Amino acid sequence: MTDMTEESQNRTNPIKDFFTRKIWSQEIDEKNIFWRVLSNTSKVLVIATRRFFDDRVIRRAADLTYSTLFALVPILALIFAIARGFGFENIVNDLLRNGLIDQDKVDTLMEFIESYLQFAHSDRGMFVGIGLLILLWSVFALANGIEINLNSIWQLKKTRKVSRKITDYFSLLLLIPIAIICLSGLSVLASQILTGTEGYELLGGFLKFLINAMPYLIAGLIFPGFFMFMPNTKVRFKYAILPGILSGIVFQVFQNLYFQGQLKLSGYNAIYGGFAALPLFLLWCNISWTIVLFGCELTYVSQNNDYFNYYTEPGKFSRYHKDYYSLLILNLIARRFADSQMPYNSLQISRELHIPLRITLKSVYNMIDANLIETISTDVQEKEQCYIPAFDISRMTVAVVIDHLNRAGHCDLSLAADSPVCETLKQFEKERANQSGAIWDTPIAEL
């Protein structure tokens, strides 16, 4: 009776009915492009916003802000070292000075960078090794922290191998100075073109608009690549492009506000003295990482939009339902393996069984911890994770599966050895291990 009352109230409020029921059901007219686009967009925004709080994105952004502050000087030192090797150190220096209003802070930062490079290249025996290790580890730790946070948003437990991390991270870092020189060349070229069209009001105004919009365009192109490269999974370009463009534009807007804030918030000098720029930098860095992580949430939800059903998914599942979904998924994996076909990944399992992706991933990870299934990679970059049985499927009966799930994780009963019910619990465990019958002895692939 209560459910019927709530449903009737929702139907009298079309907006509430649309966001709480229609976008999660099949009532949207698929032939109406406007309603289909509105439904999918609303669904992505609702789920991404909900996951923004469920994944504690603000806390993750704060962690990355601390890591960025710790690795800022080593990263700049490494970029300057690479730029010096290529012979365009002055360009990177000018770019840094143009990005910071207070030139005194730039001089201080340059002194830190120079001292860092001198320490790393010192000739004092083992100190050169220690300096290089600190420099490289600081950069590696930040990049690794970024990947871990993005993998967590994508609900991935497996990160890149260490060898791939080293090659991927430092290859990306090597490209930064090259990208800087290319962007600097584009800026000079654009300025020359603008100077040559000063006599043409219409054309000159249009080119000036394009030059002013260039940072937004560049940011809108960089972010989709970042969302595709950093997570240890295959991210499709069509799902990363729109969240990447939106994130890049918002990021650039806040960057402009940060630059303007350095000019207008001069009153901080009276409070913080020489550290006046630090609170503003921390605020900008925290907001920037929040934008990046929310853009990653949008990318994840966009790619997996068809496998979310938050309105009908309960927050917690009973132990019975967990076992039920584990048996259902393991049956599919075992039958696929028995037929000698390509193994399924998590998305294919969700599509085949019509199970929300969140439930599929939780069940899969539980079975991996219980040593019931293993992951294999089907691509060269090892980003496509598929699942196969961990041992002979003829021995993988229902009783064995349930026993593995029960025993997953640490279990030490020695602390309760003096309990009066200890013998009863041992007898219970013995009888549960000996459970037999037609259903319990059935191999999982034959269910």
N, C-alpha and C positions, 0 to 999 in steps of 0.2 A: 504494500500500500504506500509506504514511504517512497519507494523507488518510482512508482507511478506518479506520485505527486511531484517529485523532483523533475521527472521527465516532462510532465505537462507544464511546469514552470519554465523549463528551458525552452520549450517550443513557443511559449508566449514571448520570450526574449530572443529574437532571431540572431543577434550578435553573439550572445552567450551560447546559443544552440550551435552556431557555426563553429566556434572555437573549441567547444567541449565535446561535440558529437559528430558533426558532419564531416569535418576534415579527417577524422579517424575512421570513418565508415566508407561505404561504397555509394553513398547517396549523391555525390557530386556528379553532375552530368558530364561524362567524358567527352561528349561531342561539343560542349561549350568551352571553347579555348579560354575565355576570360575566367570562368569559374574554376577551370582546372589549374590555370596558372596561379590564381589567387589562393586556391586551396593548398597547392604544393608550397608556395612561398610562405603562407601562414604557418603551415606545418613545420617547415624548416626553421623559421624564426622562433616558434614556440618551443620546439625541442632543443634548439641551440641555446636559447635563454635558460631553459630548465637545466640543461647539462652544464651551462656556465656556472651555476651555483652548486650543482651536484659534484662537479669535478674540482670545486674550490679554485677556480681560475685566478681569483685575486691573490690567494696565498701563493700559488705557483708563480705569478708575476712578481711577487715580492721576493721569492727565492731567486728568480732569474736576475732581478735587479741587483741583489747582493753579489751574485756570481759575476755580473757584468762589471760592477764597480771593482771587484777584485782582479778581474782579467783585463781591465781597460788599458792600463799602461803596457802590459806584455803584448796585447794584440796590436796596439799602435806601434810598439817597438818592432814587432815582427813585420808589420806592413812597411814601416820605414826602412827596415833592413832589406826587404825584397825590392822596394822602390829604388833604394840606393844601388842595388846590384844591377837594376835595369837602367839606371841613369836618369830617373825622373823624380828624384827626391824633392826638388823644389816645387814641383806641381802639387804633390801631396801636402807639403808644408803650407803652400798658399791656400789650398782647399781647407785645411784645418783652421787657418787664421781667418778665413772668410766665414767659417761656420761659428766661430766664437766672437762675441762682441768685445769682451774685455781682453785686450792684447796682453795685459800683465799675466792673466791666467794662462794664455797660450805660451808665453815665455816660460812660466813655471812648469807647465806640462811638457814642453820640449826639453827642459833640463832633466825632468824625470826620465824621459825616453832616452836621452843621450846617456845618462848615468846607467840606465838599465842595459843599454847596448854595450857600454864599456865594461860593465860587470860580466856580461855574457861572453865577451871576447877578451877578457883579461888573460894575461899570461902567467897567472899565479897558480900554476899546477892544477889541482883538482877543482879550484873555484870556477874555472871555465866550464867544466862539466856540470857543476851544480847550477851555475847561472843559466846554461842552456836548458837543463832539465826543468828548472822553475818556470822559465819562459814558455817552453813547449807544453808543460803540464797545465799551466794556467789557461792557455788557449784550448787545449784538449778538454779540460774539465768543463769549461763553459759550453763548448759544442756538444759534449756528451750530455750535459744537463738539459740543453735545448731538445735534443733527441728524446731523452727519457720523458720529458713533459709532453711532447707531441705524441710519442708512442702511447702514453697513458690516455690521452684524449681519444686516440684511435683504438683504445682497449687492447694494446699489444704488450705482451710480457717479454717478448724476445727482441733484443736490440741487435744491431750489427755486430759482426765479429770484430775483434780488436784490430785485426789487419785491415779490414774494410773501413773501420773508423779512422784509422791513421791516414789511409790513402784518400778517403772522401773528404775528411775535415780539412786537411792541409792542401789538398787540391783546390778546394773552395777558397781557402785563405790566399792561395797563390793567385787566384783570379781577381781578387779585390783590387790590387794595385793596377792590374791591366784594365779593369773596368773603370777605375778612376781616371786613367789617362785617356781612355776612349770618351768618357763623358766630358772631360776637360776639353778635348778636341772638338766635340760637338758644340760645347758652349762657345768656344772661340769662333767656330764656323757660323753659328747662329748670330753672334754679335756682328760679324762682318757682313752677313746678309742683311741684317737689320739696318746697319749703317748705310748700305748701298741703296736702300729703299726708303730713305727718310723723305724724299720728295714726293712719294706716292702715298697719299693719306689712307686710301682704302686698303691697299696692299700692305703698307707699313703697319697699320693697326692690326690687321689679321696676323701678320708675322709676329708682332709683339705679343699678341694673345697666345700664339702657339709657343713662343719662348717662355712666357710666364707659366703656361700649362705643362711645359716639358717635365719639371720635377714630378708632377702628379702622374704623367704618363709613364715615366721611368719606374716610379714606385709601384704603379699598377701592373707593370710587367715583371718586376722582381719578385713580388709577393707570391704570385701563382707558382713560380719556379721554386721558391722556398718551401711552400706547402707541399709540393710534389717531391722534393729532394730529401727533406729531413726525416719524415716518418719512415720507419722500416716496413713499409708496405707499398703496394702499387696504388698510387693515387692518379685517377684519370684527369686529364687536362680540362675536359669540359665541365667537371665539377669543381675544379680549383680556380678557374679563370675569373668567375664573377666574385666569389669571396675574396680572391686575391686583389682584384681591382678595387673593391670597396675598402678593404683593409689598407691598401696602399694610399688611397685618397685620404682616408681618415688619419692615417699615420702622418702624411705630409701636412695636413691641416694643423695637427698638434705640434709638429716640428716648427712650423711657422709661428705658432703661438709661443713656443718655447724661446725662439729667437727674439720675438718682440718683448717677451717677459724679461729677458736679460737687460733690455733697455729701460723698461718702465718700472720694474721692481727694484729700483736702486735703493729704496729705503731699507732693504735687507742689510746693506753695508754697515748700518749703525748697530745692527744686532750681531751679525755673524762675522764682521770684519773681513779678513781675507778668505773666509769660507762662504761668502755670500752666495756664490754660484752653486754650491753643493746641494742645498735643499731643493732648488729649482731643477737641477739635473736629476736628482733622485726621483722627483715627482714625474718629470718627463719620461724617464726611463721606465718607471713603473707603469705609467699609462701606455707607453709604447708596447711593452710586453703584454699588457692586457689586451690591446688591439690585436697583436699577433696571435695570441692564444684563442681569442674569440673568433678570429678569422679561420683558424684551424678547426674550431668547433663547427663553423658553418660549412667548411669543406667536407668534414666527416659526415655531418648530417645530410648534406646534399647528395653525397655519393651513396648513402645507405638509407635514403628517405623512405623507400618502399618497405623497409624491414623494421620500421618503428611503429609502435601502436601504444603510445604512452597513456592514452585515455583508458584503455582496457587492461593495461599491464599493472598488476599490483606492485606495491613497493617491495614486499618480501614474499618469498615462496616457502611453502611448507617443505619439510624433509621428504614427504611423499612425492610432491611435484618435482623436486630436484632429482630423485631417483628415476621418476617416470621419464623426464626429459633426457637424462643420461642414457637410459636404456634405448629410448627412441633414436637418439643420435648415433649411439654406438652400433645399433642394428643397421643403420644406413651405411656407416663407414665399413662395417664388417662385410655386408653384402656386396658393396662396391669392390672391396678387396678380393672377395671370393670369385667375383666375375672377371678379375684381371683387368679392370678398367681404371682410368685415371682417377686418383683420389680426389675427394671433394675438399674445397676450402670452406671457410665459415659462411660466406655469402651464399654459396651453392647449397649448403645444408639448410640455411634459413629459407631459401626459395623452395627447396624440395619438400620440406616438412611444414612450411607456412608457420614458422616459429619466429618471433621477434629476434633480431640480431643480438640484443643484449642478453637474452636467455641462452642463445646458442653459444656465445662466447664464454659465459660463466660456466656452462655445462662442459664445454670443451676443456677449459683450463682446469676444472675439477678432475676430469678424467686424465689429463696429462700429469697432474700431481699424484694421482692414484696409480700411475704406470699402466694405464689401460690403452692409451693411444700415444703415438709419437708424431712429431711434425717433420715434414720433408719439404724441400724447396723444389719448385718446378720451373724456376727461371734462373738465369745466370746471376742476377743481382741478389738472389735469395730473399726477395720481397714478397713472393707469393707462397704463403704457408698453407700446405695441405696436410691431411691427417690420415694415418693408417693405424691398424691395430699394433699394439706393442708386443704381442706374443701370439702364439698359434691360436687361431680362432676356433679350432675344434675343442680346445680346453677352456675357451672363454664362455662358460655357461652363466646363466642368470645368477646363480649362487656365488660364483667366483667374482662376477662384476660387483655385486652388492657388497661382498666381503672386502674387495679392494677399495671401494668407496668409503666403507666404514673405517678402514685402517689408514686412510690417507692422512698424512701429517704426523706429528709427534704424539706418541701415546705411551706414557710411563705410569703404570699402576703400582709401582713398588712403594710409593709414598703412602698408599692406602692399604698396605699389607696388613696392618694391625686392626683394620676396621672389622666389626662383627659381621658385616654383610659381604666381606671380601670373598668367602667361599661360595656364597650364593651367586655373586657376579661371575666368578670363574665358571661355575656350572652353566650359567646362562650363556656365556661366551662359547663354551664347548658345544652346547646344544645348537646354538645359532650357526656354528661352523659346520655342523653335521646335518644341516637342513637339506632334505632331499625330496624328490617327488618329480612328477612329470614336468612341471613348469620350471622348477629349480635346476634340473639337469639338462634343460634344453640349451643348446649352443645359441649364442646371441644372434648369429647370422641366420638362424632358422626360425626365429620368432615370426 
